[in-house]
Amino acid sequence: MAGSSFLRGLPLVPSLVLLAVFLAGPILYCVYDAFTDAQLTGAAETHFVGLANFTRAFADPDFLNALWLTLVFVVGSAVVGQNTLGLSLAVLAEKATRPVRSLTNAVVIAAWVLPEIVAGYLMYAFFYQQGALNEVLGVLGLPRQNWLYTLPILAVCLANVWRGTAFSMMVYSAALAEVPRELVEAAEMDGAGVWHRLWHVTLPVIRRSIMTNLMLITLQTLSVFGLIYAMTRGGPGNKSQTLPVFMYQQAFQNSLIGYGTAIALVLLVVGALFSVVYLKLLKVEED
């Protein structure tokens, strides 16, 4: 019996070995690095320093600023921006004619399929002082604004909303297609208005899709680096310096690999906390 089980599992061995070598191995090595004083240059030996990198991080005002801006970026651009706009577009597209729905899908999805660095340069061209946005404001007679200097975190949030809304829209479009029509029609016959049907019929039915979408776009937004780096490089100063940008600067510009890896582990914990919150909310809804 044991021999039979071993033979059935034998084909999985190559996959497990590859996962161990190329996935688990680098992760474990990074965890180890976070507890050392490893540097890219200037040090011949690496020493185990315990929690020193984490202690240093939470005493560093720049790290705390990056942590706060990361939360602002995630909540503003993903939880509020992409999620709300994606749901709104999906609801409106459901009622729209086919040509309008196709055109909307094409425009929104075009931003999503662009490489992150390309989207970053496009948004830089849109927001910078002589960019398209200020040209439009000038034509309308409104005051121009140096968006990337005075409101950089708002600019990168809007850029991430523009780039990532397509994913939420597609998730909600698929979820809305599964809402039983008889439920909606019964609510209409009872005199329920549009907002009442949306709040009391549609949203409860698609709540699992909402939580799944929130979890996925949150984790995706936590790792956004190229978009912000192309637009502002975390500046001016540290006004748009989120954790991925701060981690990159510490690890590869200041050569502090151990410290940068510790920051990466903190970012991993932040993502895990968001996931736990979403799973708890979903469980409460089901209970």
Backbone bond lengths (Angstrom), bond angles and torsions (degrees), N, CA, C in turn:
res aa  C-N    CA-C-N  psi(-1)  N-CA   C-N-CA  omega(-1)  CA-C   N-CA-C  phi
1 M - - - 1.468 - - 1.530 111.06 -
2 A 1.387 113.29 -45.34 1.468 118.35 179.01 1.517 110.83 -66.23
3 G 1.345 115.88 -38.01 1.455 119.83 178.96 1.516 111.42 -65.32
4 S 1.342 116.82 -36.73 1.457 120.91 178.97 1.528 111.32 -65.94
5 S 1.334 117.03 -41.25 1.466 121.21 177.76 1.516 110.93 -63.60
6 F 1.325 115.85 -39.52 1.470 119.73 179.65 1.523 110.80 -63.17
7 L 1.352 116.28 -42.60 1.460 119.85 -179.37 1.525 111.66 -66.16
8 R 1.360 116.42 -36.83 1.470 118.65 178.79 1.529 111.58 -66.79
9 G 1.329 116.75 -31.88 1.467 119.84 -178.87 1.509 113.59 -87.06
10 L 1.333 116.58 -9.72 1.465 120.35 -176.05 1.531 113.48 -57.92
11 P 1.348 120.36 -41.38 1.479 119.19 -179.53 1.527 113.39 -61.94
12 L 1.328 117.05 -19.56 1.472 118.99 -179.44 1.521 113.06 -81.45
13 V 1.326 116.19 -12.78 1.467 119.41 -174.35 1.533 112.86 -58.94
14 P 1.356 120.05 -47.12 1.478 118.43 179.31 1.522 112.71 -57.97
15 S 1.358 116.84 -41.32 1.473 119.38 179.75 1.523 111.02 -64.19
16 L 1.342 115.93 -42.20 1.464 119.41 -179.83 1.524 111.33 -64.89
17 V 1.324 116.24 -37.80 1.466 119.41 178.44 1.523 110.43 -65.19
18 L 1.345 116.79 -43.97 1.477 119.95 179.03 1.525 111.25 -62.89
19 L 1.353 117.23 -41.84 1.464 120.01 178.03 1.525 110.99 -62.84
20 A 1.331 115.84 -40.29 1.467 119.41 -179.66 1.526 111.24 -65.39
21 V 1.351 116.16 -39.83 1.476 120.17 -175.78 1.522 111.42 -76.51
22 F 1.338 117.13 -44.48 1.468 119.50 -170.58 1.525 113.82 -101.13
23 L 1.333 119.25 -11.32 1.470 120.64 179.04 1.536 111.18 -117.68
24 A 1.329 115.45 -62.30 1.465 118.22 -176.72 1.536 111.33 -65.89
25 G 1.337 116.60 -38.59 1.466 119.88 -178.24 1.520 112.96 -59.74
26 P 1.346 118.99 -54.61 1.475 119.73 178.51 1.528 113.19 -60.84
27 I 1.350 116.66 -35.99 1.469 118.39 179.63 1.530 110.22 -64.45
28 L 1.328 116.39 -46.47 1.470 119.82 -179.50 1.529 110.78 -64.39
29 Y 1.335 116.16 -36.48 1.466 118.52 179.13 1.529 110.84 -67.27
30 C 1.351 116.51 -37.13 1.469 119.90 177.19 1.525 111.11 -65.79
31 V 1.344 115.83 -40.27 1.471 118.97 177.65 1.533 109.51 -60.65
32 Y 1.319 116.26 -42.65 1.468 119.30 178.12 1.536 110.57 -63.41
33 D 1.334 116.54 -42.83 1.473 120.34 -178.82 1.528 111.79 -59.93
34 A 1.337 116.60 -32.40 1.463 119.94 -177.39 1.526 111.86 -64.57
35 F 1.314 116.68 -18.91 1.464 120.41 -179.24 1.530 111.68 -105.80
36 T 1.325 115.91 20.38 1.462 120.31 179.19 1.530 110.03 -126.97
37 D 1.327 115.58 173.56 1.469 120.47 175.87 1.536 110.39 -102.57
38 A 1.338 116.10 34.75 1.466 120.71 -177.47 1.527 111.27 -58.37
39 Q 1.343 115.40 138.11 1.465 121.53 178.64 1.523 108.94 -131.57
40 L 1.322 115.52 152.93 1.461 119.27 177.42 1.514 111.53 -69.59
41 T 1.327 116.09 -41.62 1.476 120.59 -178.42 1.526 109.59 -138.14
42 G 1.315 116.32 158.01 1.460 121.29 170.26 1.506 115.78 92.18
43 A 1.336 119.16 -8.25 1.467 120.35 179.98 1.520 109.36 -131.35
44 A 1.329 116.43 128.69 1.461 119.82 -177.82 1.522 111.26 -82.62
45 E 1.348 117.52 -27.05 1.459 120.67 -177.01 1.521 110.82 -125.03
46 T 1.318 114.72 156.00 1.462 121.73 176.92 1.524 108.96 -114.38
47 H 1.348 115.86 134.79 1.452 119.89 -178.03 1.525 110.66 -119.69
48 F 1.330 115.78 146.94 1.463 121.20 175.21 1.535 108.02 -74.91
49 V 1.336 117.01 126.53 1.475 120.50 -175.91 1.527 112.13 -120.09
50 G 1.321 117.48 9.87 1.466 120.55 178.00 1.527 111.87 64.61
51 L 1.328 115.56 -130.91 1.471 121.04 -176.60 1.528 112.60 -91.59
52 A 1.312 117.44 14.00 1.474 121.02 -174.35 1.537 111.85 -58.58
53 N 1.340 116.90 -40.28 1.472 118.89 -179.15 1.528 111.61 -64.95
54 F 1.336 116.21 -37.51 1.466 119.81 -179.92 1.534 110.40 -72.86
55 T 1.333 116.34 -39.49 1.464 120.16 176.93 1.520 110.31 -61.81
56 R 1.322 114.98 -43.45 1.463 119.72 178.47 1.531 111.53 -61.51
57 A 1.359 115.41 -41.36 1.462 119.30 -177.93 1.524 111.47 -61.91
58 F 1.348 116.63 -48.07 1.459 118.71 -175.17 1.524 112.64 -76.63
59 A 1.349 117.24 -5.55 1.464 120.30 172.17 1.531 110.96 -101.59
60 D 1.330 116.50 0.68 1.461 121.81 -176.45 1.535 109.70 -96.59
61 P 1.334 118.73 115.93 1.470 120.49 -179.90 1.530 112.72 -59.14
62 D 1.334 117.72 -32.90 1.459 120.13 178.86 1.530 111.84 -66.39
63 F 1.342 116.01 -37.47 1.462 119.49 177.33 1.528 110.39 -67.02
64 L 1.333 116.88 -44.64 1.469 119.94 179.95 1.524 110.90 -63.25
65 N 1.337 116.01 -37.37 1.464 119.82 175.98 1.535 110.75 -63.69
66 A 1.354 116.44 -42.11 1.468 120.30 179.14 1.527 110.96 -65.72
67 L 1.340 116.44 -37.77 1.464 120.14 178.83 1.534 110.75 -64.37
68 W 1.337 115.96 -43.17 1.464 120.43 178.66 1.526 111.17 -64.55
69 L 1.340 117.12 -45.33 1.462 120.20 -179.76 1.533 111.41 -65.30
70 T 1.338 116.70 -31.49 1.464 119.82 176.58 1.523 110.59 -64.42
71 L 1.340 116.23 -43.08 1.467 119.72 178.16 1.528 110.56 -64.64
72 V 1.343 116.75 -41.67 1.471 120.49 177.76 1.524 109.87 -62.02
73 F 1.311 116.57 -43.80 1.469 122.10 -178.73 1.531 110.99 -63.50
74 V 1.321 117.11 -44.78 1.472 120.89 -177.98 1.525 111.09 -68.50
75 V 1.344 116.15 -48.39 1.466 119.11 -177.72 1.539 110.33 -67.96
76 G 1.340 116.45 -44.18 1.459 119.91 -176.45 1.514 113.65 -69.45
77 S 1.338 116.51 -46.09 1.472 118.33 -173.44 1.522 113.56 -90.44
78 A 1.342 118.31 -32.19 1.470 120.05 -176.58 1.521 112.06 -98.98
79 V 1.342 116.45 -62.19 1.474 119.97 -173.73 1.532 111.15 -62.35
80 V 1.335 116.52 -44.76 1.470 119.97 -179.45 1.532 110.66 -90.02
81 G 1.324 117.21 -54.50 1.466 121.25 -171.35 1.522 113.84 -67.57
82 Q 1.328 116.75 -68.55 1.470 120.30 -175.69 1.518 111.60 -62.99
83 N 1.324 116.95 -42.87 1.459 120.33 -176.45 1.530 111.49 -64.55
84 T 1.337 116.86 -49.79 1.466 120.43 -177.91 1.522 111.42 -67.58
85 L 1.336 116.59 -46.13 1.457 119.90 -178.85 1.526 111.11 -66.20
86 G 1.343 117.08 -39.74 1.459 120.31 178.63 1.516 111.92 -62.53
87 L 1.359 116.91 -43.01 1.468 120.39 177.79 1.528 111.11 -65.30
88 S 1.336 116.02 -42.29 1.471 119.60 -179.80 1.523 111.23 -62.23
89 L 1.330 116.73 -45.34 1.466 120.02 179.53 1.522 111.84 -63.95
90 A 1.342 116.10 -38.99 1.465 119.01 -179.94 1.525 110.78 -65.51
91 V 1.353 116.80 -41.07 1.470 120.23 179.38 1.531 110.40 -65.86
92 L 1.343 116.05 -44.45 1.467 119.56 -179.70 1.521 111.49 -66.98
93 A 1.334 116.83 -38.91 1.466 120.42 -179.25 1.527 111.43 -65.08
94 E 1.347 115.81 -30.25 1.464 119.47 179.63 1.531 111.33 -64.27
95 K 1.350 115.77 -30.93 1.463 120.11 -178.34 1.530 112.45 -93.94
96 A 1.346 117.19 -11.25 1.462 120.98 -173.66 1.530 111.04 -80.72
97 T 1.344 114.46 163.99 1.464 119.01 175.63 1.527 109.39 -71.91
98 R 1.310 115.72 163.64 1.466 119.45 -175.90 1.528 113.28 -60.98
99 P 1.358 120.00 -45.01 1.476 119.28 178.80 1.526 112.50 -60.83
100 V 1.354 116.74 -42.14 1.466 119.58 179.25 1.524 110.40 -64.91
101 R 1.338 116.85 -41.26 1.462 120.50 179.38 1.524 111.18 -63.91
102 S 1.328 116.83 -41.45 1.472 120.16 179.58 1.520 111.41 -65.55
103 L 1.356 116.32 -42.06 1.465 119.91 179.76 1.524 110.93 -64.87
104 T 1.335 116.58 -43.08 1.470 120.10 179.13 1.521 110.83 -62.59
105 N 1.327 116.51 -45.87 1.461 119.71 179.45 1.521 111.36 -59.92
106 A 1.341 116.46 -41.66 1.469 120.05 -178.30 1.521 111.29 -64.32
107 V 1.339 116.59 -43.60 1.470 119.94 -178.57 1.520 111.31 -66.03
108 V 1.344 116.25 -44.59 1.468 119.94 -176.57 1.524 110.93 -70.07
109 I 1.323 116.49 -43.19 1.464 119.35 -176.88 1.530 111.35 -71.15
110 A 1.332 117.55 -27.45 1.474 120.26 178.70 1.526 110.68 -58.62
111 A 1.347 116.86 -39.01 1.470 119.52 178.64 1.517 111.14 -67.95
112 W 1.342 116.00 -33.09 1.467 120.19 -175.61 1.524 112.52 -72.51
113 V 1.355 116.40 -34.92 1.464 119.07 -175.93 1.526 112.53 -81.98
114 L 1.333 117.42 -9.73 1.462 119.15 177.89 1.524 110.34 -67.37
115 P 1.326 118.03 141.12 1.464 119.46 172.00 1.530 109.91 -58.47
116 E 1.320 115.62 146.98 1.468 120.54 -174.25 1.522 112.24 -57.44
117 I 1.318 116.53 -39.37 1.464 119.23 -176.67 1.535 110.49 -70.39
118 V 1.340 117.19 -35.08 1.467 121.04 177.29 1.525 109.60 -66.64
119 A 1.343 116.33 -44.88 1.460 119.91 177.24 1.529 110.77 -59.47
120 G 1.331 116.71 -37.36 1.462 120.80 178.81 1.523 112.11 -62.49
121 Y 1.316 117.48 -44.51 1.463 120.21 179.30 1.527 111.57 -68.47
122 L 1.334 116.97 -36.00 1.469 119.58 176.51 1.532 110.68 -63.24
123 M 1.322 116.28 -42.77 1.458 120.05 179.40 1.526 111.58 -69.94
124 Y 1.322 116.47 -31.61 1.470 119.46 174.48 1.529 109.84 -63.10
125 A 1.351 115.43 -44.29 1.466 119.21 178.71 1.519 111.83 -65.23
126 F 1.315 116.98 -27.45 1.462 120.97 -179.91 1.529 111.75 -77.71
127 F 1.341 116.95 -39.87 1.466 120.25 -171.64 1.532 114.40 -96.79
128 Y 1.340 119.20 -16.30 1.462 117.17 -171.93 1.523 111.07 -70.69
129 Q 1.346 116.73 170.02 1.464 121.19 -164.72 1.527 113.23 -57.32
130 Q 1.330 117.26 -37.71 1.467 120.04 177.97 1.528 110.99 -102.62
131 G 1.327 116.68 24.52 1.451 121.17 -174.69 1.516 114.85 -83.61
132 A 1.337 114.45 -176.29 1.462 120.82 -174.44 1.523 112.49 -63.75
133 L 1.334 117.71 -38.55 1.468 120.00 -177.28 1.525 111.17 -62.88
134 N 1.333 117.16 -44.77 1.474 119.85 179.45 1.524 111.53 -68.48
135 E 1.330 117.87 -31.52 1.464 119.86 175.64 1.527 110.56 -63.15
136 V 1.333 115.59 -42.67 1.475 119.82 178.57 1.525 110.27 -64.54
137 L 1.347 116.48 -43.48 1.465 119.92 178.97 1.523 110.76 -61.94
138 G 1.355 116.50 -38.12 1.462 120.23 178.62 1.521 112.02 -64.00
139 V 1.323 117.28 -41.77 1.472 121.86 178.54 1.531 110.57 -62.63
140 L 1.329 115.61 -36.39 1.472 120.34 -179.76 1.530 112.87 -81.67
141 G 1.351 116.54 -3.41 1.455 120.10 179.89 1.509 113.54 78.65
142 L 1.320 117.97 17.78 1.468 122.42 179.70 1.527 110.05 -96.59
143 P 1.339 117.57 153.60 1.476 120.08 -178.34 1.527 111.79 -65.55
144 R 1.336 115.34 139.50 1.463 120.43 177.02 1.521 110.09 -76.96
145 Q 1.293 115.53 159.76 1.468 120.81 -176.73 1.536 108.87 -140.30
146 N 1.315 116.81 138.34 1.458 120.22 173.84 1.530 107.82 -87.41
147 W 1.334 116.13 80.38 1.456 122.32 -168.65 1.523 112.66 -58.45
148 L 1.328 116.68 -41.76 1.468 119.60 -175.18 1.526 112.37 -74.73
149 Y 1.329 116.97 -10.16 1.464 119.94 179.22 1.532 111.14 -104.46
150 T 1.339 116.61 -42.92 1.464 119.23 -175.40 1.533 112.87 -90.24
151 L 1.350 116.72 -34.19 1.472 120.08 -178.01 1.531 110.27 -132.24
152 P 1.327 118.43 57.93 1.477 119.53 -173.82 1.528 113.39 -65.48
153 I 1.341 118.17 -37.75 1.469 118.85 -177.64 1.525 110.34 -69.35
154 L 1.347 116.51 -33.60 1.472 119.35 175.62 1.527 110.21 -66.46
155 A 1.333 116.60 -41.27 1.470 120.37 -179.56 1.527 111.28 -62.27
156 V 1.330 117.80 -44.41 1.467 119.21 -178.51 1.531 110.70 -72.14
157 C 1.341 117.15 -30.96 1.478 119.74 175.39 1.531 110.26 -63.42
158 L 1.345 116.71 -47.23 1.463 120.50 -179.91 1.533 110.35 -63.67
159 A 1.324 116.23 -38.08 1.471 119.73 178.39 1.523 110.74 -63.04
160 N 1.327 116.94 -40.21 1.467 119.90 -180.00 1.521 111.60 -70.81
161 V 1.338 116.32 -33.83 1.470 119.70 174.65 1.526 109.51 -62.61
162 W 1.343 115.79 -46.94 1.466 120.56 -179.88 1.522 110.90 -59.11
163 R 1.315 117.02 -42.60 1.459 119.86 -174.29 1.527 112.90 -78.02
164 G 1.334 117.67 -33.98 1.463 118.98 -169.58 1.515 116.39 -103.05
165 T 1.346 118.56 -4.60 1.464 119.92 -175.52 1.524 112.67 -63.34
166 A 1.319 117.49 -28.92 1.473 120.59 -176.97 1.519 111.83 -57.37
167 F 1.334 116.82 -38.88 1.466 119.18 -178.59 1.524 110.64 -62.12
168 S 1.339 116.83 -47.87 1.470 120.27 179.19 1.517 110.83 -62.63
169 M 1.328 116.49 -40.07 1.465 119.72 -179.29 1.530 110.79 -61.68
170 M 1.326 117.47 -41.87 1.459 119.92 -179.82 1.529 111.63 -68.52
171 V 1.346 116.43 -39.38 1.474 119.36 177.77 1.524 110.40 -61.34
172 Y 1.341 116.26 -46.05 1.467 119.80 -177.21 1.531 111.68 -73.07
173 S 1.324 117.85 -31.12 1.463 119.29 176.49 1.519 110.50 -63.10
174 A 1.338 116.16 -42.64 1.466 120.01 177.94 1.526 110.66 -66.69
175 A 1.330 117.39 -38.70 1.469 120.54 -178.69 1.529 110.76 -68.46
176 L 1.333 117.22 -41.71 1.471 120.45 -178.66 1.522 111.50 -65.23
177 A 1.325 116.55 -30.75 1.465 119.74 178.85 1.525 111.86 -66.66
178 E 1.344 116.80 -20.02 1.463 121.24 -178.59 1.526 113.04 -93.91
179 V 1.336 117.77 -2.81 1.470 120.28 178.76 1.522 108.87 -71.31
180 P 1.348 118.55 122.81 1.484 120.40 -178.49 1.528 111.99 -57.78
181 R 1.316 116.47 127.13 1.463 120.04 -177.73 1.526 111.71 -64.67
182 E 1.362 115.97 -31.58 1.467 118.65 -178.30 1.529 111.99 -63.97
183 L 1.342 116.25 -31.22 1.466 119.18 177.86 1.532 110.61 -66.76
184 V 1.330 115.65 -45.26 1.463 120.41 -179.76 1.527 110.25 -64.86
185 E 1.334 115.90 -43.63 1.475 119.55 -179.38 1.522 111.29 -65.41
186 A 1.340 116.64 -36.98 1.471 119.57 178.15 1.528 110.61 -64.91
187 A 1.352 116.29 -39.58 1.462 119.97 178.02 1.526 110.56 -65.56
188 E 1.339 116.41 -38.81 1.472 119.97 178.07 1.532 110.68 -63.29
189 M 1.319 116.18 -41.54 1.470 120.04 -179.84 1.530 111.07 -65.97
190 D 1.346 116.64 -28.54 1.468 120.30 178.06 1.523 111.96 -81.60
191 G 1.345 116.67 1.10 1.460 120.28 177.28 1.520 115.08 89.06
192 A 1.338 117.95 13.26 1.462 120.37 -179.92 1.526 110.27 -71.76
193 G 1.342 117.11 134.93 1.449 121.96 177.66 1.524 111.21 -79.13
194 V 1.337 114.60 -178.41 1.474 119.97 -177.14 1.519 111.07 -60.46
195 W 1.346 117.00 -50.52 1.466 120.14 -177.48 1.522 111.37 -66.15
196 H 1.335 116.84 -37.12 1.471 120.17 179.05 1.524 110.62 -64.17
197 R 1.353 116.17 -42.18 1.476 119.45 179.23 1.522 110.83 -66.25
198 L 1.344 115.00 -39.26 1.470 118.09 -179.63 1.523 110.58 -65.07
199 W 1.338 117.39 -44.56 1.461 121.55 -173.65 1.526 112.90 -75.79
200 H 1.352 116.35 -39.56 1.468 119.71 -172.41 1.521 113.85 -101.13
201 V 1.324 118.26 -13.35 1.466 120.02 -179.25 1.528 111.14 -117.52
202 T 1.344 116.07 -58.67 1.467 119.36 -172.12 1.535 112.52 -69.00
203 L 1.344 116.79 -52.29 1.469 119.04 -175.62 1.532 113.01 -61.47
204 P 1.346 119.89 -42.54 1.474 117.84 176.41 1.525 113.06 -60.78
205 V 1.337 117.39 -35.08 1.466 119.98 -178.66 1.532 110.97 -69.09
206 I 1.325 116.56 -37.04 1.475 119.64 -175.74 1.531 112.00 -100.02
207 R 1.341 118.42 19.53 1.474 120.05 -174.63 1.529 112.45 -61.31
208 R 1.332 117.44 -34.27 1.476 118.93 179.18 1.533 110.26 -66.19
209 S 1.335 116.26 -38.77 1.470 119.10 177.23 1.528 110.61 -66.04
210 I 1.337 116.55 -35.49 1.472 119.69 179.18 1.523 110.15 -63.12
211 M 1.329 116.38 -47.77 1.468 119.63 -178.83 1.528 111.38 -66.21
212 T 1.338 116.30 -40.09 1.469 119.34 178.12 1.516 110.66 -63.15
213 N 1.333 115.92 -43.87 1.462 119.28 179.36 1.528 110.93 -63.63
214 L 1.340 116.77 -44.03 1.469 119.85 179.80 1.527 110.86 -59.81
215 M 1.326 116.14 -42.28 1.459 118.94 -178.63 1.536 111.11 -64.91
216 L 1.328 116.01 -44.74 1.461 119.37 -176.84 1.533 112.33 -67.62
217 I 1.344 117.19 -44.25 1.471 118.14 -177.79 1.527 111.02 -72.58
218 T 1.344 116.70 -28.01 1.466 119.10 176.09 1.526 110.39 -66.23
219 L 1.336 116.29 -48.81 1.463 119.43 -179.62 1.529 111.05 -64.33
220 Q 1.333 116.18 -36.79 1.465 119.62 178.83 1.533 110.43 -66.58
221 T 1.326 116.84 -42.42 1.462 120.15 -177.46 1.525 111.63 -70.43
222 L 1.328 116.82 -32.24 1.471 118.99 177.94 1.525 111.75 -59.88
223 S 1.328 117.02 -27.42 1.467 119.81 -176.58 1.523 113.11 -98.02
224 V 1.330 118.29 5.39 1.466 120.06 -178.71 1.530 110.17 -64.97
225 F 1.308 116.16 122.10 1.469 121.31 179.60 1.526 111.77 -128.17
226 G 1.338 116.59 -52.71 1.464 120.55 -174.11 1.512 113.43 -59.78
227 L 1.330 116.98 -39.28 1.463 120.96 -179.05 1.532 110.84 -61.06
228 I 1.332 116.47 -48.57 1.470 120.61 -178.18 1.526 110.41 -70.21
229 Y 1.319 116.67 -41.54 1.462 119.24 -176.90 1.529 111.23 -65.59
230 A 1.346 116.37 -36.77 1.463 119.18 178.97 1.529 111.62 -69.72
231 M 1.328 116.92 -32.68 1.465 119.81 -175.78 1.524 112.62 -84.49
232 T 1.327 117.91 -45.06 1.474 119.86 -171.42 1.524 114.36 -134.60
233 R 1.325 117.70 -14.11 1.472 122.07 -172.73 1.534 111.54 55.59
234 G 1.315 114.98 29.09 1.474 119.05 178.84 1.513 113.66 87.25
235 G 1.307 118.39 -5.83 1.454 121.89 -175.10 1.514 113.50 -100.54
236 P 1.336 117.03 -168.71 1.475 124.25 -0.89 1.532 111.21 -69.68
237 G 1.333 115.62 145.72 1.464 119.36 -171.97 1.520 108.23 65.54
238 N 1.320 116.06 -118.88 1.469 120.13 175.56 1.530 110.67 -128.02
239 K 1.336 116.23 30.50 1.463 120.46 -173.77 1.527 114.13 -72.29
240 S 1.327 118.38 -16.70 1.468 120.26 175.80 1.527 110.20 -131.85
241 Q 1.324 115.20 28.90 1.459 120.44 -175.97 1.533 109.88 -88.10
242 T 1.332 116.65 95.53 1.461 120.66 176.31 1.534 109.43 -82.64
243 L 1.326 116.53 174.81 1.467 120.06 -175.60 1.533 113.99 -59.74
244 P 1.361 120.41 -42.58 1.469 117.92 177.91 1.527 112.97 -60.45
245 V 1.332 117.81 -39.28 1.465 120.45 178.84 1.529 110.37 -68.95
246 F 1.336 116.59 -43.03 1.475 120.25 178.42 1.529 110.69 -62.61
247 M 1.327 115.60 -41.04 1.474 120.33 179.41 1.529 110.29 -62.62
248 Y 1.333 116.96 -44.48 1.470 120.89 179.68 1.531 110.93 -61.71
249 Q 1.331 116.00 -44.12 1.463 119.61 -178.08 1.525 111.37 -64.71
250 Q 1.333 116.64 -40.27 1.468 119.09 -179.78 1.531 111.24 -70.17
251 A 1.347 116.28 -41.94 1.464 119.74 -174.06 1.520 112.87 -77.05
252 F 1.347 117.03 -42.27 1.469 119.19 -169.91 1.527 114.34 -110.80
253 Q 1.310 118.73 -19.48 1.465 119.90 175.75 1.532 110.50 -97.22
254 N 1.351 116.39 -39.05 1.466 119.61 177.13 1.527 112.01 -94.86
255 S 1.346 116.43 -1.32 1.481 123.12 176.10 1.526 113.66 65.41
256 L 1.345 118.17 18.19 1.470 121.05 -178.84 1.532 109.20 -95.08
257 I 1.326 116.55 78.44 1.464 121.08 -175.96 1.531 111.14 -62.84
258 G 1.308 117.76 -43.49 1.463 120.90 -179.30 1.520 111.39 -60.50
259 Y 1.329 116.67 -47.05 1.467 121.41 179.85 1.531 110.82 -65.33
260 G 1.331 116.32 -43.43 1.462 120.26 179.39 1.526 111.72 -63.15
261 T 1.329 117.17 -38.26 1.460 120.17 178.57 1.524 111.25 -67.90
262 A 1.318 117.34 -35.74 1.471 120.30 176.01 1.527 110.23 -61.74
263 I 1.329 116.64 -40.47 1.469 120.36 177.64 1.532 110.07 -63.88
264 A 1.336 116.32 -37.66 1.474 119.81 177.59 1.520 110.90 -62.38
265 L 1.334 117.45 -37.95 1.462 119.97 178.26 1.531 111.02 -67.30
266 V 1.326 116.77 -36.73 1.469 119.61 175.91 1.527 109.86 -62.60
267 L 1.330 116.03 -41.40 1.468 120.23 177.97 1.529 110.45 -61.84
268 L 1.327 116.40 -38.33 1.464 120.91 177.32 1.528 110.80 -63.04
269 V 1.329 116.41 -40.03 1.470 120.67 178.92 1.525 110.39 -66.44
270 V 1.335 117.19 -39.29 1.469 120.61 178.44 1.532 109.64 -60.65
271 G 1.329 117.16 -44.16 1.459 120.72 177.72 1.521 111.82 -62.62
272 A 1.337 116.64 -39.62 1.465 120.23 178.75 1.530 110.83 -65.28
273 L 1.326 117.81 -38.68 1.471 121.18 179.42 1.533 110.86 -64.44
274 F 1.342 116.30 -43.47 1.464 119.62 176.37 1.538 110.19 -59.17
275 S 1.340 116.78 -43.68 1.471 120.58 -178.52 1.519 111.03 -63.18
276 V 1.336 116.87 -41.64 1.468 120.43 179.32 1.521 110.45 -62.15
277 V 1.330 116.95 -41.83 1.470 120.79 179.30 1.525 110.46 -60.84
278 Y 1.349 117.21 -46.72 1.464 120.40 -179.91 1.523 111.38 -62.60
279 L 1.343 117.19 -42.68 1.465 120.48 180.00 1.519 110.76 -64.90
280 K 1.333 117.30 -38.61 1.468 120.77 177.92 1.525 110.52 -64.51
281 L 1.346 116.18 -43.45 1.468 119.75 179.42 1.521 110.86 -62.40
282 L 1.329 117.05 -39.97 1.459 120.91 179.33 1.518 110.64 -66.05
283 K 1.334 116.90 -38.92 1.462 120.74 179.79 1.528 110.40 -67.24
284 V 1.342 116.70 -39.76 1.464 120.35 177.77 1.513 110.33 -61.60
285 E 1.352 116.43 -42.34 1.462 120.04 179.87 1.527 110.95 -62.92
286 E 1.361 116.81 -39.53 1.461 120.18 -178.15 1.522 111.49 -70.92
287 D 1.369 116.46 -35.87 1.475 119.67 178.82 1.530 110.37 -67.52
